[in-house]
Structure formats: C-alpha cells, structure tokens
C-alpha cells in the first residue's frame, strides 16, 4: 500500500469479533503510527501490530513517499468513529 508524502489517515479500529490483530510492515520510507495514545516512528523492516478494537492511525509526515504491507484476515473491515464497518480499498 503506498502512503503519499504529507498524508494522514483518520483514526480507525477493527470492530470484528474474532479478528485479534492487524499488522503492518513498512517496506520503504518512514511512517508515524499511533496506537491509542502511543506514537511510534517506524521505517523499513519495522512491523506494527494493532489488537482488535484498538484505535490506530497511520501517517506519512515526511517529504518522501512510503510503502507498507497490511496483514489482515480475509473479510477485514474497519470503523472510523461511529461509522458502519467498511472494507478499506487496501483491505481487498
């Protein structure tokens, strides 16, 4: 999944029962990942694991693009705020 420079995704969570974690492995560039209130700076080769129902966000505050692989089960859905669960375009 490409992450363009100077971009940020809204906070979201995985609302599904039975989904225990969502993973992200950074391939290129650097990202800021926030899990709850804890901020992590991650780069190539770093992995982030978010448990189900944990609010998290991904941002690229840098001038260079980044890329990452999202690791999630088939049928993965996310929820932003109180919205209905949806399948993100990168979750297909």
DRENDREN-611939 format. One line per 8 residues: their letters; for each residue x, y, z of N, C-alpha, C, CB. Coordinates in pm, 1 decimal. Glycine has a CB too. Example, Ala and Ser with C-alpha at 12.3 -4.5 7.8 and 13.67 -1.06 7.14 Angstrom:
! residues 2
AS) 1319.0,-569.0,780.0,1230.0,-450.0,780.0,1320.0,-330.0,780.0,1130.8,-447.3,904.6; 1285.0,-225.0,708.0,1367.0,-106.0,714.0,1290.0,3.0,787.0,1408.4,-59.8,572.5
***
This chain:
! residues 92
XXXXXXXX) 84.7,-115.3,0.0,0.0,0.0,0.0,90.2,122.7,0.0,-96.9,-0.9,121.2; 74.7,210.7,-97.1,154.1,334.0,-99.4,98.6,435.3,1.3,155.4,395.1,-241.9; 188.7,512.5,59.8,148.9,618.7,152.7,218.4,745.9,103.7,187.9,584.0,304.4; 140.1,836.3,47.0,197.1,955.4,-14.7,255.7,1049.5,91.0,90.6,1028.4,-97.5; 351.8,1132.3,50.4,411.2,1227.6,144.5,306.5,1323.3,202.6,521.9,1307.5,75.3; 331.3,1365.5,324.2,248.0,1465.3,392.8,100.7,1424.5,396.7,261.7,1601.1,324.3; 74.4,1296.3,428.4,-63.8,1248.5,433.7,-89.7,1179.5,567.1,-93.3,1152.2,316.3; -216.6,1170.1,600.7,-256.9,1101.3,723.7,-394.1,1039.4,704.1,-257.8,1198.6,844.7
XXXXXXXX) -410.3,919.7,754.1,-540.2,852.9,751.6,-613.8,886.5,881.0,-524.3,697.8,734.2; -745.8,888.1,878.1,-819.1,911.0,1002.7,-798.9,793.5,1097.9,-969.6,932.4,974.5; -818.1,818.2,1226.7,-811.3,708.4,1323.4,-919.0,607.2,1290.3,-827.5,760.2,1469.1; -884.0,479.1,1303.3,-983.5,375.6,1281.4,-955.8,258.5,1373.2,-984.7,330.5,1134.5; -1051.0,167.4,1381.0,-1038.5,48.6,1464.3,-1095.3,-69.6,1387.7,-1111.1,67.1,1600.9; -1060.5,-189.3,1432.0,-1112.4,-312.7,1373.3,-1221.8,-363.3,1466.6,-998.3,-421.0,1352.8; -1348.7,-355.4,1423.0,-1459.0,-387.2,1513.4,-1499.8,-533.8,1515.8,-1576.3,-306.1,1476.8; -1437.8,-616.6,1433.1,-1487.9,-751.8,1414.7,-1456.1,-844.9,1531.1,-1431.9,-808.7,1289.2
XXXXXXXX) -1552.5,-925.2,1566.2,-1531.8,-1031.0,1664.0,-1448.4,-1139.9,1596.8,-1668.6,-1087.9,1717.5; -1352.0,-1191.7,1665.6,-1269.7,-1299.1,1611.1,-1145.2,-1249.9,1540.3,-1350.2,-1381.0,1517.0; -1137.1,-1121.5,1508.7,-1015.5,-1065.7,1449.5,-931.4,-1015.7,1565.5,-1046.7,-949.9,1345.1; -817.1,-1076.7,1586.0,-738.9,-1042.6,1703.7,-634.0,-936.5,1677.3,-673.2,-1164.6,1757.5; -577.5,-933.5,1557.7,-474.3,-834.1,1529.3,-476.1,-794.0,1383.3,-336.8,-887.3,1567.1; -420.7,-677.6,1357.5,-393.1,-629.6,1222.8,-246.7,-591.2,1222.6,-486.7,-508.1,1181.1; -174.9,-629.3,1117.6,-32.8,-599.5,1112.7,2.2,-507.5,997.4,46.3,-726.8,1102.2; 115.2,-442.1,1012.0,166.9,-352.4,909.8,318.1,-367.7,909.2,124.0,-203.3,935.6
XXXXXXXX) 376.0,-391.9,791.2,521.0,-398.8,776.9,562.9,-289.8,679.2,567.6,-540.7,728.0; 651.9,-201.9,723.7,698.4,-91.6,639.8,802.5,-144.2,541.9,757.2,23.9,726.3; 783.4,-113.0,414.7,877.8,-155.2,309.9,975.9,-44.6,275.8,802.4,-197.9,183.9; 923.6,75.9,253.7,1008.8,189.8,217.4,959.9,313.9,289.8,1009.4,213.1,63.5; 1049.1,409.0,309.4,1012.1,535.5,372.6,991.3,520.4,522.1,886.5,590.9,309.2; 930.8,621.3,580.9,906.6,623.7,724.3,764.1,668.4,751.4,1006.8,716.0,795.3; 702.4,609.3,853.2,564.3,639.2,889.3,554.4,669.6,1038.1,471.6,522.2,852.1; 449.1,739.5,1074.0,412.7,759.5,1212.8,285.5,679.9,1235.9,393.8,911.9,1247.4
XXXXXXXX) 291.8,584.9,1327.9,175.7,502.0,1360.3,137.3,530.5,1505.2,205.9,348.7,1338.2; 11.2,564.1,1525.1,-38.1,591.2,1659.4,-133.0,480.1,1699.7,-108.1,729.3,1667.0; -101.3,414.5,1810.4,-186.1,309.3,1868.3,-242.8,364.2,1998.7,-105.2,174.4,1892.6; -371.3,397.4,1996.9,-428.7,462.3,2114.4,-365.1,599.4,2130.2,-407.7,376.2,2242.5; -288.8,617.8,2236.3,-220.2,745.1,2258.6,-69.0,732.9,2244.0,-253.8,798.5,2396.1; -21.5,615.3,2205.3,122.9,592.1,2192.4,164.5,608.2,2046.1,161.4,450.1,2244.9; 262.7,694.9,2022.8,309.9,725.8,1887.0,439.2,649.8,1861.0,331.6,879.8,1868.1; 445.8,584.3,1744.3,563.8,507.8,1703.5,615.2,562.3,1570.7,530.9,355.8,1691.7
XXXXXXXX) 745.1,583.0,1561.1,809.8,618.6,1435.0,866.0,488.2,1378.4,923.7,729.3,1454.7; 823.8,451.8,1258.4,864.8,323.4,1201.4,923.8,343.5,1062.8,746.0,226.2,1195.0; 1013.7,252.3,1025.3,1079.9,259.0,896.1,1092.7,122.0,834.9,1216.1,322.8,909.3; 1167.8,110.6,726.1,1180.1,-15.6,653.3,1215.7,-133.4,744.8,1285.1,-2.0,544.8; 1136.4,-238.8,733.5,1158.2,-359.6,812.4,1086.3,-360.5,945.9,1303.1,-377.8,835.8; 1035.3,-245.7,989.1,961.9,-240.7,1115.8,821.1,-296.1,1096.5,956.1,-95.8,1170.5; 770.2,-361.1,1200.3,634.9,-415.5,1198.6,555.8,-356.4,1314.2,636.8,-570.1,1206.8; 428.2,-333.5,1289.8,337.2,-282.0,1391.8,219.4,-377.7,1399.8,289.8,-135.2,1359.4
XXXXXXXX) 179.9,-412.3,1521.3,64.8,-500.0,1543.0,-38.2,-422.6,1624.7,106.7,-633.4,1615.7; -159.5,-417.3,1574.2,-268.9,-349.5,1645.1,-373.9,-453.9,1682.3,-332.0,-234.7,1557.2; -403.7,-467.2,1811.8,-508.5,-561.8,1851.5,-646.4,-512.7,1807.5,-506.4,-583.5,2003.9; -740.2,-604.3,1795.5,-877.3,-568.5,1759.4,-930.6,-466.2,1857.6,-968.3,-693.3,1756.3; -1011.8,-375.7,1808.4,-1078.1,-269.9,1884.2,-983.2,-158.7,1928.4,-1145.3,-328.8,2004.8; -854.1,-169.6,1897.8,-759.3,-63.2,1930.3,-769.0,45.8,1824.5,-614.1,-118.2,1939.7; -790.0,168.6,1864.6,-793.0,279.8,1770.0,-649.5,306.2,1725.6,-858.0,408.7,1833.9; -629.6,318.1,1594.8,-496.2,348.7,1544.6,-503.5,431.3,1417.7,-418.1,220.7,1519.2
XXXXXXXX) -390.6,495.2,1386.0,-382.2,575.4,1264.6,-242.7,563.5,1205.8,-417.0,723.3,1293.2; -234.8,590.3,1076.3,-109.3,582.8,1002.2,-91.0,715.6,930.1,-108.5,461.8,901.3; 29.8,771.9,939.2,57.8,898.9,872.4,197.8,896.4,813.3,42.8,1017.3,970.5; 214.2,973.8,707.7,346.3,996.0,649.4,370.0,1147.2,651.5,356.9,936.4,501.7; 431.4,1198.6,759.4,453.6,1342.5,768.7,578.6,1389.3,694.3,463.6,1382.7,913.0; 641.6,1299.3,622.6,769.1,1327.9,557.6,750.5,1373.0,412.7,858.6,1204.9,562.5; 858.1,1418.2,350.7,854.4,1464.1,211.4,870.6,1350.0,111.3,962.9,1567.1,188.2; 907.3,1231.4,158.3,927.0,1116.8,70.3,809.0,1020.3,83.2,1060.1,1044.8,103.1
XXXXXXXX) 775.0,951.1,-25.3,668.6,850.8,-16.8,714.1,731.8,67.7,627.0,803.5,-158.0; 617.6,657.1,113.9,645.0,534.9,189.8,555.7,425.1,134.4,620.8,555.4,344.0; 589.5,301.5,166.6,502.7,189.8,130.1,505.6,87.3,241.9,546.4,125.8,-4.8; 396.7,14.3,253.0,384.1,-85.5,358.1,293.1,-197.1,310.8,330.3,-22.7,488.1; 304.2,-309.7,377.4,213.5,-421.6,353.2,123.7,-433.5,475.4,291.9,-556.0,325.6; -6.4,-433.8,451.2,-101.9,-456.9,559.4,-132.3,-605.1,567.3,-232.1,-375.1,538.2; -135.0,-658.1,687.3,-161.0,-800.5,707.7,-289.3,-812.4,788.2,-41.1,-872.0,780.4; -390.0,-869.3,724.4,-519.9,-879.4,788.6,-593.2,-1001.0,734.3,-602.7,-750.9,766.6
XXXXXXXX) -691.9,-1049.9,805.1,-766.2,-1166.5,757.4,-859.6,-1131.8,641.4,-846.4,-1227.2,871.6; -899.6,-1233.2,568.5,-999.0,-1216.1,462.9,-1127.0,-1162.2,526.5,-1025.7,-1350.9,387.0; -1188.2,-1066.8,461.6,-1310.8,-1007.4,512.4,-1287.2,-896.0,611.6,-1394.5,-1111.7,575.4; -1161.7,-852.1,623.5,-1125.8,-744.8,716.0,-1213.4,-622.6,694.6,-978.9,-707.2,699.8; -1256.3,-562.6,803.9,-1329.6,-437.0,798.7,-1273.8,-341.0,902.3,-1480.2,-460.2,821.5; -1296.8,-212.5,880.2,-1252.5,-108.6,972.0,-1372.1,-22.1,1007.3,-1137.7,-23.3,910.4; -1354.9,57.2,1112.0,-1459.4,151.4,1152.8,-1390.9,283.1,1187.8,-1543.6,96.1,1274.8; -1443.5,391.7,1132.4,-1395.5,525.6,1166.7,-1501.4,588.9,1255.5,-1367.6,613.6,1037.8
XXXXXXXX) -1462.7,619.6,1378.6,-1557.9,678.3,1472.4,-1677.5,587.0,1493.6,-1604.5,814.6,1422.7; -1797.1,642.0,1478.5,-1920.0,564.9,1497.4,-1978.2,514.5,1365.1,-2023.3,649.5,1569.6; -1899.1,521.6,1257.9,-1949.6,480.1,1126.9,-1975.3,329.4,1123.0,-1850.3,519.6,1016.4; -2047.6,289.4,1021.2,-2067.0,146.8,997.2,-1934.1,86.1,952.8,-2178.5,122.3,890.3; -1906.1,-40.0,986.9,-1783.6,-105.0,939.2,-1779.8,-108.0,786.6,-1773.0,-248.2,995.3; -1659.5,-94.7,730.0,-1642.4,-98.5,584.5,-1511.0,-168.6,552.6,-1644.8,45.7,523.3; -1499.4,-214.5,428.7,-1376.7,-276.2,382.1,-1292.7,-169.4,313.9,-1406.0,-394.9,285.8; -1175.0,-134.7,372.4,-1089.9,-33.2,308.9,-1040.6,-81.1,171.7,-969.3,0.6,399.8
XXXX) -1011.4,11.4,80.4,-966.0,-29.9,-53.1,-838.2,-114.3,-48.0,-942.4,92.9,-140.2; -752.2,-89.9,49.9,-629.5,-167.5,61.4,-652.4,-296.9,136.5,-522.0,-86.3,130.3; -776.5,-322.2,181.4,-806.0,-445.6,254.8,-871.6,-551.4,168.8,-894.5,-415.7,371.9; -873.4,-530.0,38.2,-939.3,-624.1,-52.1,-836.9,-719.2,-109.5,-1013.5,-550.3,-164.9
***
